[in-house]
Amino acid sequence: MENRIVTKRIYQAPVTLVWKAWTDPELVKKWWGPDKFSCHHATIDFREGGVSVVSMKAPAEFGGKEWFNHWEYRKIVPLERIEFDQSFCDKEGKKIRPAEAGMPPDFPAIVFTVVTFKDLGNGKTETTVIQHADMGQMTRNAKMGMEQSLGKMDRLFNN
């Protein structure tokens, strides 16, 4: 299996706005989660050592389940780079094992994630998200989910 998933996107938006989409809870709620999924909960403590808790709720036709993610920030370089550990958690932010969230046994407990932002000029920004982990049998779904989430972010800038 792959040891990392790389997802890139170029946005017709300045780096300051793309950065804000990762740091402002109201904006995170508008794009986090794959197509048809929604984010009803986003508590953002955006600082090194801080923890954010974000949700991803499936639509009724997919069972309506809501999952919560714990993002613990390792390193933040303003407008350039965000490094964080991503784990499953409960609504209060207490980490849980992936199996408790319904994931298969080969899903990692921690996914080290790096998001980089590159100002391309003319109001364009390239964002690269690298998820450093072997997602096992969920690799395809994880990659598709991030691609769709970033696609929702793109629509956020173009509406």
LINCORJO-V572627 format. One record per residue. N is the residue number from 1. PSI is psi as a letter, one per 30 degrees, with the letter a starting at -180 (999 if undefined). OMEGA is omega as a letter, one per 20 degrees, with the letter a starting at -180 (none if undefined). D_LAST is the distance of its C-alpha to the last C-alpha in Angstrom with 1 decimal. Layout:
n->(N	N)
psi->(PSI	PSI)
omega->(OMEGA	OMEGA)
d_last->(D_LAST	D_LAST)
//
This chain:
n->(1	2	3	4	5	6	7	8	9	10	11	12	13	14	15	16	17	18	19	20	21	22	23	24	25	26	27	28	29	30	31	32	33	34	35	36	37	38	39	40	41	42	43	44	45	46	47	48	49	50	51	52	53	54	55	56	57	58	59	60	61	62	63	64	65	66	67	68	69	70	71	72	73	74	75	76	77	78	79	80	81	82	83	84	85	86	87	88	89	90	91	92	93	94	95	96	97	98	99	100	101	102	103	104	105	106	107	108	109	110	111	112	113	114	115	116	117	118	119	120	121	122	123	124	125	126	127	128	129	130	131	132	133	134	135	136	137	138	139	140	141	142	143	144	145	146	147	148	149	150	151	152	153	154	155	156	157	158	159)
psi->(l	k	f	l	k	k	k	l	k	k	k	i	k	l	e	e	e	e	e	e	f	f	f	j	e	e	e	e	f	f	f	k	l	l	k	f	l	l	j	f	k	j	j	k	i	i	l	k	f	l	k	k	k	k	l	j	k	k	l	e	f	g	f	g	k	k	l	k	k	j	j	j	k	e	k	k	j	k	g	e	k	k	k	l	k	k	l	l	l	l	f	f	g	k	k	l	k	e	e	f	g	g	l	l	f	g	k	l	e	k	j	k	k	k	k	l	k	j	j	g	l	h	g	k	k	k	k	k	k	k	j	j	l	j	g	b	f	g	e	e	e	e	e	e	e	e	e	e	e	f	e	e	e	e	e	e	f	g	999)
omega->(r	r	r	r	a	r	a	r	r	a	r	a	r	a	a	r	r	r	a	r	r	a	a	a	a	r	r	a	a	a	a	r	a	r	r	r	r	r	a	a	r	r	a	r	a	r	r	a	r	a	r	r	a	a	r	a	r	r	a	a	r	r	r	a	r	r	r	r	a	r	r	a	r	a	r	r	a	r	a	a	r	r	r	r	a	r	r	r	r	a	a	r	r	a	r	r	r	r	r	r	r	r	r	a	a	r	a	r	a	r	r	a	r	r	r	a	a	r	a	a	r	r	r	r	r	r	r	r	r	r	a	r	r	a	r	a	r	a	a	a	r	r	r	a	r	r	a	r	r	r	r	r	r	r	r	a	a	r	none)
d_last->(37.3	34.7	35.1	31.5	28.1	26.0	22.3	20.5	17.0	15.9	12.6	11.2	11.5	14.8	17.1	17.2	13.6	14.1	17.5	16.2	14.1	17.7	19.5	17.7	18.5	15.7	13.2	15.6	15.6	12.0	12.7	16.6	18.3	18.2	16.4	17.6	18.8	17.7	18.5	20.3	22.2	21.5	24.3	23.9	27.1	25.8	29.1	31.7	33.6	30.9	29.7	26.3	26.2	23.1	23.2	22.0	22.8	23.5	22.7	25.9	26.6	26.9	29.1	26.8	28.2	26.6	27.3	27.2	27.0	28.9	27.6	30.5	29.7	32.4	31.1	28.3	28.1	25.5	22.6	24.5	25.6	25.5	28.4	28.8	30.8	29.0	31.1	31.1	32.0	32.5	30.3	32.4	31.8	35.3	35.2	36.3	37.5	35.2	37.7	37.2	33.5	34.6	34.2	37.0	39.8	38.7	35.4	35.6	35.9	34.0	31.3	31.2	27.7	26.8	23.3	23.5	21.1	22.0	20.8	20.8	20.6	18.4	15.5	15.7	16.7	18.7	19.0	21.9	22.8	26.5	27.9	31.7	33.4	34.9	32.9	35.7	35.0	31.5	30.5	28.7	26.7	26.0	24.7	22.5	21.2	20.2	18.6	16.5	15.7	14.5	12.5	10.7	10.3	9.0	6.1	5.7	5.8	3.8	0.0)
//
